[in-house]
Amino acid sequence: MNNRFLVILPLLAFGFMGTDAIAMDVQATFNELDKDSNGTLSESEAGEDAVLHENFSQIDTNQDGQLSLSEFKKFIQ
């Protein structure tokens, strides 16, 4: 299985963990995907994960072509 596909799946399975641990993992995952460290994920950066790539336009609620940390968190939760 492609490792890129596995970036988000563990976050979706963290329902049993405390919210602080989830928040740290969400932030860490977002930072890992944010290759240019500009605080947003471009469609290209989101393309590193199949789930994000497939749902990019739905996750990008303000339709600015970038995923903010807030949009990313809403998708994960």
HTML snippet that shows the backbone in 3Dmol.js (N, CA, C, O; Angstrom):
<script src="https://3Dmol.org/build/3Dmol-min.js"></script>
<div id="view" style="width:600px;height:400px;position:relative"></div>
<script>
const pdb = `
ATOM      1  N   MET A   1       0.839  -1.190   0.000  1.00  0.00           N
ATOM      2  CA  MET A   1       0.000   0.000   0.000  1.00  0.00           C
ATOM      3  C   MET A   1       0.879   1.247   0.000  1.00  0.00           C
ATOM      4  O   MET A   1       1.933   1.273   0.636  1.00  0.00           O
ATOM      5  N   ASN A   2       0.454   2.241  -0.691  1.00  0.00           N
ATOM      6  CA  ASN A   2       1.195   3.495  -0.804  1.00  0.00           C
ATOM      7  C   ASN A   2       1.255   4.201   0.547  1.00  0.00           C
ATOM      8  O   ASN A   2       0.222   4.425   1.177  1.00  0.00           O
ATOM      9  N   ASN A   3       2.459   4.552   0.993  1.00  0.00           N
ATOM     10  CA  ASN A   3       2.630   5.206   2.294  1.00  0.00           C
ATOM     11  C   ASN A   3       1.941   6.553   2.358  1.00  0.00           C
ATOM     12  O   ASN A   3       1.482   6.958   3.426  1.00  0.00           O
ATOM     13  N   ARG A   4       1.859   7.260   1.233  1.00  0.00           N
ATOM     14  CA  ARG A   4       1.203   8.567   1.237  1.00  0.00           C
ATOM     15  C   ARG A   4      -0.256   8.464   1.630  1.00  0.00           C
ATOM     16  O   ARG A   4      -0.795   9.368   2.269  1.00  0.00           O
ATOM     17  N   PHE A   5      -0.894   7.376   1.255  1.00  0.00           N
ATOM     18  CA  PHE A   5      -2.293   7.161   1.591  1.00  0.00           C
ATOM     19  C   PHE A   5      -2.480   7.016   3.097  1.00  0.00           C
ATOM     20  O   PHE A   5      -3.572   7.257   3.613  1.00  0.00           O
ATOM     21  N   LEU A   6      -1.439   6.631   3.794  1.00  0.00           N
ATOM     22  CA  LEU A   6      -1.532   6.341   5.215  1.00  0.00           C
ATOM     23  C   LEU A   6      -1.302   7.552   6.104  1.00  0.00           C
ATOM     24  O   LEU A   6      -1.327   7.411   7.327  1.00  0.00           O
ATOM     25  N   VAL A   7      -1.082   8.727   5.549  1.00  0.00           N
ATOM     26  CA  VAL A   7      -0.825   9.913   6.360  1.00  0.00           C
ATOM     27  C   VAL A   7      -2.029  10.276   7.199  1.00  0.00           C
ATOM     28  O   VAL A   7      -1.879  10.557   8.389  1.00  0.00           O
ATOM     29  N   ILE A   8      -3.210  10.279   6.627  1.00  0.00           N
ATOM     30  CA  ILE A   8      -4.414  10.733   7.323  1.00  0.00           C
ATOM     31  C   ILE A   8      -5.170   9.619   8.020  1.00  0.00           C
ATOM     32  O   ILE A   8      -5.828   9.869   9.031  1.00  0.00           O
ATOM     33  N   LEU A   9      -5.099   8.415   7.519  1.00  0.00           N
ATOM     34  CA  LEU A   9      -5.887   7.331   8.102  1.00  0.00           C
ATOM     35  C   LEU A   9      -5.682   7.145   9.606  1.00  0.00           C
ATOM     36  O   LEU A   9      -6.665   6.945  10.319  1.00  0.00           O
ATOM     37  N   PRO A  10      -4.458   7.201  10.118  1.00  0.00           N
ATOM     38  CA  PRO A  10      -4.311   7.054  11.575  1.00  0.00           C
ATOM     39  C   PRO A  10      -5.036   8.147  12.356  1.00  0.00           C
ATOM     40  O   PRO A  10      -5.544   7.889  13.447  1.00  0.00           O
ATOM     41  N   LEU A  11      -5.090   9.344  11.823  1.00  0.00           N
ATOM     42  CA  LEU A  11      -5.788  10.425  12.522  1.00  0.00           C
ATOM     43  C   LEU A  11      -7.272  10.146  12.622  1.00  0.00           C
ATOM     44  O   LEU A  11      -7.906  10.488  13.620  1.00  0.00           O
ATOM     45  N   LEU A  12      -7.828   9.530  11.601  1.00  0.00           N
ATOM     46  CA  LEU A  12      -9.253   9.227  11.610  1.00  0.00           C
ATOM     47  C   LEU A  12      -9.603   8.145  12.631  1.00  0.00           C
ATOM     48  O   LEU A  12     -10.755   8.025  13.048  1.00  0.00           O
ATOM     49  N   ALA A  13      -8.618   7.372  13.023  1.00  0.00           N
ATOM     50  CA  ALA A  13      -8.851   6.274  13.958  1.00  0.00           C
ATOM     51  C   ALA A  13      -8.601   6.663  15.410  1.00  0.00           C
ATOM     52  O   ALA A  13      -8.690   5.804  16.287  1.00  0.00           O
ATOM     53  N   PHE A  14      -8.290   7.929  15.697  1.00  0.00           N
ATOM     54  CA  PHE A  14      -7.914   8.345  17.036  1.00  0.00           C
ATOM     55  C   PHE A  14      -9.098   8.679  17.929  1.00  0.00           C
ATOM     56  O   PHE A  14      -8.918   9.365  18.935  1.00  0.00           O
ATOM     57  N   GLY A  15     -10.274   8.232  17.608  1.00  0.00           N
ATOM     58  CA  GLY A  15     -11.448   8.542  18.408  1.00  0.00           C
ATOM     59  C   GLY A  15     -11.321   8.136  19.866  1.00  0.00           C
ATOM     60  O   GLY A  15     -11.996   8.704  20.724  1.00  0.00           O
ATOM     61  N   PHE A  16     -10.480   7.177  20.157  1.00  0.00           N
ATOM     62  CA  PHE A  16     -10.316   6.690  21.522  1.00  0.00           C
ATOM     63  C   PHE A  16      -9.290   7.493  22.311  1.00  0.00           C
ATOM     64  O   PHE A  16      -9.157   7.291  23.518  1.00  0.00           O
ATOM     65  N   MET A  17      -8.566   8.393  21.667  1.00  0.00           N
ATOM     66  CA  MET A  17      -7.529   9.161  22.346  1.00  0.00           C
ATOM     67  C   MET A  17      -8.094  10.467  22.880  1.00  0.00           C
ATOM     68  O   MET A  17      -9.158  10.912  22.450  1.00  0.00           O
ATOM     69  N   GLY A  18      -7.393  11.069  23.803  1.00  0.00           N
ATOM     70  CA  GLY A  18      -7.791  12.362  24.330  1.00  0.00           C
ATOM     71  C   GLY A  18      -7.662  13.447  23.276  1.00  0.00           C
ATOM     72  O   GLY A  18      -6.902  13.303  22.318  1.00  0.00           O
ATOM     73  N   THR A  19      -8.401  14.528  23.452  1.00  0.00           N
ATOM     74  CA  THR A  19      -8.411  15.590  22.448  1.00  0.00           C
ATOM     75  C   THR A  19      -7.056  16.287  22.335  1.00  0.00           C
ATOM     76  O   THR A  19      -6.702  16.745  21.248  1.00  0.00           O
ATOM     77  N   ASP A  20      -6.298  16.379  23.407  1.00  0.00           N
ATOM     78  CA  ASP A  20      -4.975  17.009  23.334  1.00  0.00           C
ATOM     79  C   ASP A  20      -4.035  16.209  22.447  1.00  0.00           C
ATOM     80  O   ASP A  20      -3.294  16.782  21.648  1.00  0.00           O
ATOM     81  N   ALA A  21      -4.061  14.897  22.582  1.00  0.00           N
ATOM     82  CA  ALA A  21      -3.205  14.044  21.760  1.00  0.00           C
ATOM     83  C   ALA A  21      -3.612  14.125  20.303  1.00  0.00           C
ATOM     84  O   ALA A  21      -2.755  14.156  19.419  1.00  0.00           O
ATOM     85  N   ILE A  22      -4.889  14.160  20.046  1.00  0.00           N
ATOM     86  CA  ILE A  22      -5.366  14.272  18.666  1.00  0.00           C
ATOM     87  C   ILE A  22      -4.949  15.604  18.073  1.00  0.00           C
ATOM     88  O   ILE A  22      -4.489  15.658  16.933  1.00  0.00           O
ATOM     89  N   ALA A  23      -5.104  16.678  18.832  1.00  0.00           N
ATOM     90  CA  ALA A  23      -4.748  18.012  18.339  1.00  0.00           C
ATOM     91  C   ALA A  23      -3.272  18.080  17.969  1.00  0.00           C
ATOM     92  O   ALA A  23      -2.917  18.672  16.950  1.00  0.00           O
ATOM     93  N   MET A  24      -2.412  17.483  18.781  1.00  0.00           N
ATOM     94  CA  MET A  24      -0.983  17.485  18.484  1.00  0.00           C
ATOM     95  C   MET A  24      -0.694  16.687  17.217  1.00  0.00           C
ATOM     96  O   MET A  24       0.109  17.115  16.388  1.00  0.00           O
ATOM     97  N   ASP A  25      -1.342  15.525  17.056  1.00  0.00           N
ATOM     98  CA  ASP A  25      -1.122  14.704  15.876  1.00  0.00           C
ATOM     99  C   ASP A  25      -1.669  15.370  14.625  1.00  0.00           C
ATOM    100  O   ASP A  25      -1.057  15.271  13.562  1.00  0.00           O
ATOM    101  N   VAL A  26      -2.809  16.045  14.726  1.00  0.00           N
ATOM    102  CA  VAL A  26      -3.371  16.767  13.585  1.00  0.00           C
ATOM    103  C   VAL A  26      -2.411  17.879  13.165  1.00  0.00           C
ATOM    104  O   VAL A  26      -2.124  18.039  11.979  1.00  0.00           O
ATOM    105  N   GLN A  27      -1.923  18.636  14.124  1.00  0.00           N
ATOM    106  CA  GLN A  27      -0.978  19.711  13.840  1.00  0.00           C
ATOM    107  C   GLN A  27       0.296  19.152  13.218  1.00  0.00           C
ATOM    108  O   GLN A  27       0.798  19.706  12.239  1.00  0.00           O
ATOM    109  N   ALA A  28       0.819  18.078  13.763  1.00  0.00           N
ATOM    110  CA  ALA A  28       2.046  17.480  13.239  1.00  0.00           C
ATOM    111  C   ALA A  28       1.850  16.970  11.814  1.00  0.00           C
ATOM    112  O   ALA A  28       2.728  17.135  10.968  1.00  0.00           O
ATOM    113  N   THR A  29       0.718  16.360  11.552  1.00  0.00           N
ATOM    114  CA  THR A  29       0.428  15.867  10.210  1.00  0.00           C
ATOM    115  C   THR A  29       0.294  17.022   9.234  1.00  0.00           C
ATOM    116  O   THR A  29       0.826  16.968   8.125  1.00  0.00           O
ATOM    117  N   PHE A  30      -0.420  18.074   9.647  1.00  0.00           N
ATOM    118  CA  PHE A  30      -0.568  19.264   8.805  1.00  0.00           C
ATOM    119  C   PHE A  30       0.812  19.849   8.485  1.00  0.00           C
ATOM    120  O   PHE A  30       1.101  20.169   7.332  1.00  0.00           O
ATOM    121  N   ASN A  31       1.651  19.986   9.497  1.00  0.00           N
ATOM    122  CA  ASN A  31       2.995  20.542   9.297  1.00  0.00           C
ATOM    123  C   ASN A  31       3.829  19.680   8.362  1.00  0.00           C
ATOM    124  O   ASN A  31       4.598  20.199   7.552  1.00  0.00           O
ATOM    125  N   GLU A  32       3.681  18.384   8.473  1.00  0.00           N
ATOM    126  CA  GLU A  32       4.428  17.472   7.602  1.00  0.00           C
ATOM    127  C   GLU A  32       4.003  17.633   6.142  1.00  0.00           C
ATOM    128  O   GLU A  32       4.839  17.583   5.239  1.00  0.00           O
ATOM    129  N   LEU A  33       2.721  17.823   5.919  1.00  0.00           N
ATOM    130  CA  LEU A  33       2.214  17.996   4.554  1.00  0.00           C
ATOM    131  C   LEU A  33       2.529  19.378   3.993  1.00  0.00           C
ATOM    132  O   LEU A  33       2.658  19.536   2.779  1.00  0.00           O
ATOM    133  N   ASP A  34       2.654  20.375   4.857  1.00  0.00           N
ATOM    134  CA  ASP A  34       2.903  21.766   4.456  1.00  0.00           C
ATOM    135  C   ASP A  34       4.383  21.935   4.107  1.00  0.00           C
ATOM    136  O   ASP A  34       5.158  22.482   4.892  1.00  0.00           O
ATOM    137  N   LYS A  35       4.759  21.463   2.930  1.00  0.00           N
ATOM    138  CA  LYS A  35       6.164  21.412   2.515  1.00  0.00           C
ATOM    139  C   LYS A  35       6.827  22.781   2.457  1.00  0.00           C
ATOM    140  O   LYS A  35       8.019  22.891   2.741  1.00  0.00           O
ATOM    141  N   ASP A  36       6.084  23.832   2.095  1.00  0.00           N
ATOM    142  CA  ASP A  36       6.687  25.164   2.012  1.00  0.00           C
ATOM    143  C   ASP A  36       6.513  25.977   3.293  1.00  0.00           C
ATOM    144  O   ASP A  36       6.896  27.145   3.350  1.00  0.00           O
ATOM    145  N   SER A  37       5.935  25.357   4.314  1.00  0.00           N
ATOM    146  CA  SER A  37       5.776  25.963   5.646  1.00  0.00           C
ATOM    147  C   SER A  37       5.108  27.334   5.612  1.00  0.00           C
ATOM    148  O   SER A  37       5.482  28.235   6.364  1.00  0.00           O
ATOM    149  N   ASN A  38       4.106  27.486   4.726  1.00  0.00           N
ATOM    150  CA  ASN A  38       3.409  28.766   4.659  1.00  0.00           C
ATOM    151  C   ASN A  38       2.111  28.779   5.460  1.00  0.00           C
ATOM    152  O   ASN A  38       1.387  29.774   5.442  1.00  0.00           O
ATOM    153  N   GLY A  39       1.809  27.691   6.160  1.00  0.00           N
ATOM    154  CA  GLY A  39       0.635  27.644   7.018  1.00  0.00           C
ATOM    155  C   GLY A  39      -0.636  27.209   6.317  1.00  0.00           C
ATOM    156  O   GLY A  39      -1.706  27.196   6.925  1.00  0.00           O
ATOM    157  N   THR A  40      -0.531  26.849   5.038  1.00  0.00           N
ATOM    158  CA  THR A  40      -1.671  26.317   4.299  1.00  0.00           C
ATOM    159  C   THR A  40      -1.195  25.149   3.442  1.00  0.00           C
ATOM    160  O   THR A  40      -0.004  24.991   3.177  1.00  0.00           O
ATOM    161  N   LEU A  41      -2.163  24.336   3.015  1.00  0.00           N
ATOM    162  CA  LEU A  41      -1.846  23.230   2.120  1.00  0.00           C
ATOM    163  C   LEU A  41      -2.394  23.551   0.735  1.00  0.00           C
ATOM    164  O   LEU A  41      -3.592  23.778   0.567  1.00  0.00           O
ATOM    165  N   SER A  42      -1.518  23.568  -0.241  1.00  0.00           N
ATOM    166  CA  SER A  42      -1.954  23.727  -1.626  1.00  0.00           C
ATOM    167  C   SER A  42      -2.547  22.397  -2.089  1.00  0.00           C
ATOM    168  O   SER A  42      -2.419  21.376  -1.413  1.00  0.00           O
ATOM    169  N   GLU A  43      -3.189  22.429  -3.236  1.00  0.00           N
ATOM    170  CA  GLU A  43      -3.727  21.182  -3.774  1.00  0.00           C
ATOM    171  C   GLU A  43      -2.591  20.198  -4.069  1.00  0.00           C
ATOM    172  O   GLU A  43      -2.755  18.987  -3.919  1.00  0.00           O
ATOM    173  N   SER A  44      -1.456  20.722  -4.483  1.00  0.00           N
ATOM    174  CA  SER A  44      -0.291  19.885  -4.743  1.00  0.00           C
ATOM    175  C   SER A  44       0.198  19.220  -3.453  1.00  0.00           C
ATOM    176  O   SER A  44       0.483  18.022  -3.442  1.00  0.00           O
ATOM    177  N   GLU A  45       0.296  19.990  -2.372  1.00  0.00           N
ATOM    178  CA  GLU A  45       0.731  19.431  -1.087  1.00  0.00           C
ATOM    179  C   GLU A  45      -0.285  18.419  -0.571  1.00  0.00           C
ATOM    180  O   GLU A  45       0.089  17.370  -0.047  1.00  0.00           O
ATOM    181  N   ALA A  46      -1.565  18.731  -0.719  1.00  0.00           N
ATOM    182  CA  ALA A  46      -2.617  17.810  -0.282  1.00  0.00           C
ATOM    183  C   ALA A  46      -2.595  16.539  -1.117  1.00  0.00           C
ATOM    184  O   ALA A  46      -3.066  15.491  -0.674  1.00  0.00           O
ATOM    185  N   GLY A  47      -2.050  16.630  -2.322  1.00  0.00           N
ATOM    186  CA  GLY A  47      -1.946  15.470  -3.187  1.00  0.00           C
ATOM    187  C   GLY A  47      -1.050  14.382  -2.648  1.00  0.00           C
ATOM    188  O   GLY A  47      -1.047  13.267  -3.169  1.00  0.00           O
ATOM    189  N   GLU A  48      -0.286  14.688  -1.611  1.00  0.00           N
ATOM    190  CA  GLU A  48       0.556  13.682  -0.962  1.00  0.00           C
ATOM    191  C   GLU A  48      -0.283  12.630  -0.246  1.00  0.00           C
ATOM    192  O   GLU A  48       0.219  11.558   0.092  1.00  0.00           O
ATOM    193  N   ASP A  49      -1.549  12.930  -0.016  1.00  0.00           N
ATOM    194  CA  ASP A  49      -2.444  11.992   0.666  1.00  0.00           C
ATOM    195  C   ASP A  49      -3.673  11.781  -0.209  1.00  0.00           C
ATOM    196  O   ASP A  49      -4.336  12.747  -0.585  1.00  0.00           O
ATOM    197  N   ALA A  50      -3.978  10.552  -0.531  1.00  0.00           N
ATOM    198  CA  ALA A  50      -5.090  10.239  -1.431  1.00  0.00           C
ATOM    199  C   ALA A  50      -6.432  10.736  -0.901  1.00  0.00           C
ATOM    200  O   ALA A  50      -7.254  11.224  -1.676  1.00  0.00           O
ATOM    201  N   VAL A  51      -6.667  10.623   0.393  1.00  0.00           N
ATOM    202  CA  VAL A  51      -7.940  11.046   0.979  1.00  0.00           C
ATOM    203  C   VAL A  51      -8.096  12.562   0.862  1.00  0.00           C
ATOM    204  O   VAL A  51      -9.159  13.050   0.479  1.00  0.00           O
ATOM    205  N   LEU A  52      -7.043  13.300   1.190  1.00  0.00           N
ATOM    206  CA  LEU A  52      -7.096  14.757   1.057  1.00  0.00           C
ATOM    207  C   LEU A  52      -7.279  15.163  -0.399  1.00  0.00           C
ATOM    208  O   LEU A  52      -8.078  16.046  -0.711  1.00  0.00           O
ATOM    209  N   HIS A  53      -6.546  14.524  -1.272  1.00  0.00           N
ATOM    210  CA  HIS A  53      -6.605  14.865  -2.688  1.00  0.00           C
ATOM    211  C   HIS A  53      -8.014  14.669  -3.245  1.00  0.00           C
ATOM    212  O   HIS A  53      -8.532  15.526  -3.961  1.00  0.00           O
ATOM    213  N   GLU A  54      -8.622  13.543  -2.914  1.00  0.00           N
ATOM    214  CA  GLU A  54      -9.963  13.228  -3.413  1.00  0.00           C
ATOM    215  C   GLU A  54     -11.021  14.183  -2.886  1.00  0.00           C
ATOM    216  O   GLU A  54     -12.028  14.415  -3.555  1.00  0.00           O
ATOM    217  N   ASN A  55     -10.813  14.740  -1.703  1.00  0.00           N
ATOM    218  CA  ASN A  55     -11.815  15.583  -1.056  1.00  0.00           C
ATOM    219  C   ASN A  55     -11.424  17.050  -0.986  1.00  0.00           C
ATOM    220  O   ASN A  55     -12.072  17.825  -0.283  1.00  0.00           O
ATOM    221  N   PHE A  56     -10.383  17.447  -1.697  1.00  0.00           N
ATOM    222  CA  PHE A  56      -9.821  18.786  -1.560  1.00  0.00           C
ATOM    223  C   PHE A  56     -10.867  19.884  -1.713  1.00  0.00           C
ATOM    224  O   PHE A  56     -10.950  20.774  -0.867  1.00  0.00           O
ATOM    225  N   SER A  57     -11.659  19.838  -2.770  1.00  0.00           N
ATOM    226  CA  SER A  57     -12.616  20.922  -3.020  1.00  0.00           C
ATOM    227  C   SER A  57     -13.694  20.995  -1.946  1.00  0.00           C
ATOM    228  O   SER A  57     -14.203  22.080  -1.665  1.00  0.00           O
ATOM    229  N   GLN A  58     -14.049  19.877  -1.345  1.00  0.00           N
ATOM    230  CA  GLN A  58     -15.034  19.882  -0.263  1.00  0.00           C
ATOM    231  C   GLN A  58     -14.424  20.383   1.035  1.00  0.00           C
ATOM    232  O   GLN A  58     -15.100  21.057   1.813  1.00  0.00           O
ATOM    233  N   ILE A  59     -13.166  20.069   1.280  1.00  0.00           N
ATOM    234  CA  ILE A  59     -12.481  20.499   2.498  1.00  0.00           C
ATOM    235  C   ILE A  59     -12.206  21.999   2.442  1.00  0.00           C
ATOM    236  O   ILE A  59     -12.273  22.685   3.462  1.00  0.00           O
ATOM    237  N   ASP A  60     -11.900  22.503   1.260  1.00  0.00           N
ATOM    238  CA  ASP A  60     -11.589  23.916   1.042  1.00  0.00           C
ATOM    239  C   ASP A  60     -12.894  24.719   1.050  1.00  0.00           C
ATOM    240  O   ASP A  60     -13.385  25.139   0.002  1.00  0.00           O
ATOM    241  N   THR A  61     -13.438  24.922   2.237  1.00  0.00           N
ATOM    242  CA  THR A  61     -14.774  25.508   2.371  1.00  0.00           C
ATOM    243  C   THR A  61     -14.866  26.940   1.879  1.00  0.00           C
ATOM    244  O   THR A  61     -15.939  27.362   1.447  1.00  0.00           O
ATOM    245  N   ASN A  62     -13.793  27.697   1.926  1.00  0.00           N
ATOM    246  CA  ASN A  62     -13.840  29.081   1.423  1.00  0.00           C
ATOM    247  C   ASN A  62     -13.388  29.173  -0.031  1.00  0.00           C
ATOM    248  O   ASN A  62     -13.323  30.261  -0.602  1.00  0.00           O
ATOM    249  N   GLN A  63     -13.079  28.023  -0.622  1.00  0.00           N
ATOM    250  CA  GLN A  63     -12.736  27.918  -2.042  1.00  0.00           C
ATOM    251  C   GLN A  63     -11.607  28.865  -2.471  1.00  0.00           C
ATOM    252  O   GLN A  63     -11.661  29.465  -3.545  1.00  0.00           O
ATOM    253  N   ASP A  64     -10.575  28.990  -1.606  1.00  0.00           N
ATOM    254  CA  ASP A  64      -9.433  29.844  -1.948  1.00  0.00           C
ATOM    255  C   ASP A  64      -8.269  29.057  -2.551  1.00  0.00           C
ATOM    256  O   ASP A  64      -7.209  29.620  -2.822  1.00  0.00           O
ATOM    257  N   GLY A  65      -8.468  27.760  -2.758  1.00  0.00           N
ATOM    258  CA  GLY A  65      -7.424  26.938  -3.348  1.00  0.00           C
ATOM    259  C   GLY A  65      -6.368  26.476  -2.370  1.00  0.00           C
ATOM    260  O   GLY A  65      -5.368  25.879  -2.768  1.00  0.00           O
ATOM    261  N   GLN A  66      -6.580  26.746  -1.091  1.00  0.00           N
ATOM    262  CA  GLN A  66      -5.648  26.361  -0.023  1.00  0.00           C
ATOM    263  C   GLN A  66      -6.447  25.762   1.130  1.00  0.00           C
ATOM    264  O   GLN A  66      -7.588  26.156   1.373  1.00  0.00           O
ATOM    265  N   LEU A  67      -5.848  24.817   1.831  1.00  0.00           N
ATOM    266  CA  LEU A  67      -6.466  24.289   3.046  1.00  0.00           C
ATOM    267  C   LEU A  67      -5.786  24.920   4.245  1.00  0.00           C
ATOM    268  O   LEU A  67      -4.576  24.787   4.428  1.00  0.00           O
ATOM    269  N   SER A  68      -6.564  25.598   5.049  1.00  0.00           N
ATOM    270  CA  SER A  68      -6.037  26.144   6.297  1.00  0.00           C
ATOM    271  C   SER A  68      -6.009  25.031   7.340  1.00  0.00           C
ATOM    272  O   SER A  68      -6.603  23.970   7.152  1.00  0.00           O
ATOM    273  N   LEU A  69      -5.320  25.287   8.425  1.00  0.00           N
ATOM    274  CA  LEU A  69      -5.310  24.321   9.525  1.00  0.00           C
ATOM    275  C   LEU A  69      -6.724  24.107  10.040  1.00  0.00           C
ATOM    276  O   LEU A  69      -7.102  22.983  10.371  1.00  0.00           O
ATOM    277  N   SER A  70      -7.502  25.168  10.110  1.00  0.00           N
ATOM    278  CA  SER A  70      -8.889  25.071  10.569  1.00  0.00           C
ATOM    279  C   SER A  70      -9.722  24.158   9.659  1.00  0.00           C
ATOM    280  O   SER A  70     -10.465  23.306  10.148  1.00  0.00           O
ATOM    281  N   GLU A  71      -9.600  24.331   8.357  1.00  0.00           N
ATOM    282  CA  GLU A  71     -10.333  23.474   7.415  1.00  0.00           C
ATOM    283  C   GLU A  71      -9.866  22.029   7.540  1.00  0.00           C
ATOM    284  O   GLU A  71     -10.675  21.102   7.505  1.00  0.00           O
ATOM    285  N   PHE A  72      -8.568  21.846   7.684  1.00  0.00           N
ATOM    286  CA  PHE A  72      -7.992  20.514   7.841  1.00  0.00           C
ATOM    287  C   PHE A  72      -8.528  19.840   9.099  1.00  0.00           C
ATOM    288  O   PHE A  72      -8.918  18.673   9.071  1.00  0.00           O
ATOM    289  N   LYS A  73      -8.545  20.593  10.212  1.00  0.00           N
ATOM    290  CA  LYS A  73      -9.057  20.030  11.477  1.00  0.00           C
ATOM    291  C   LYS A  73     -10.519  19.649  11.365  1.00  0.00           C
ATOM    292  O   LYS A  73     -10.916  18.588  11.847  1.00  0.00           O
ATOM    293  N   LYS A  74     -11.326  20.487  10.742  1.00  0.00           N
ATOM    294  CA  LYS A  74     -12.748  20.183  10.567  1.00  0.00           C
ATOM    295  C   LYS A  74     -12.936  18.901   9.774  1.00  0.00           C
ATOM    296  O   LYS A  74     -13.822  18.103  10.083  1.00  0.00           O
ATOM    297  N   PHE A  75     -12.120  18.699   8.768  1.00  0.00           N
ATOM    298  CA  PHE A  75     -12.204  17.475   7.970  1.00  0.00           C
ATOM    299  C   PHE A  75     -11.826  16.250   8.791  1.00  0.00           C
ATOM    300  O   PHE A  75     -12.481  15.212   8.700  1.00  0.00           O
ATOM    301  N   ILE A  76     -10.783  16.365   9.581  1.00  0.00           N
ATOM    302  CA  ILE A  76     -10.311  15.230  10.382  1.00  0.00           C
ATOM    303  C   ILE A  76     -11.325  14.856  11.459  1.00  0.00           C
ATOM    304  O   ILE A  76     -11.539  13.675  11.731  1.00  0.00           O
ATOM    305  N   GLN A  77     -11.941  15.851  12.065  1.00  0.00           N
ATOM    306  CA  GLN A  77     -12.875  15.581  13.162  1.00  0.00           C
ATOM    307  C   GLN A  77     -14.198  15.285  12.566  1.00  0.00           C
ATOM    308  O   GLN A  77     -15.157  15.025  13.292  1.00  0.00           O
TER     309      GLN A  77
END
`;
const viewer = $3Dmol.createViewer("view");
viewer.addModel(pdb, "pdb");
viewer.setStyle({}, {cartoon: {color: "spectrum"}});
viewer.zoomTo();
viewer.render();
</script>
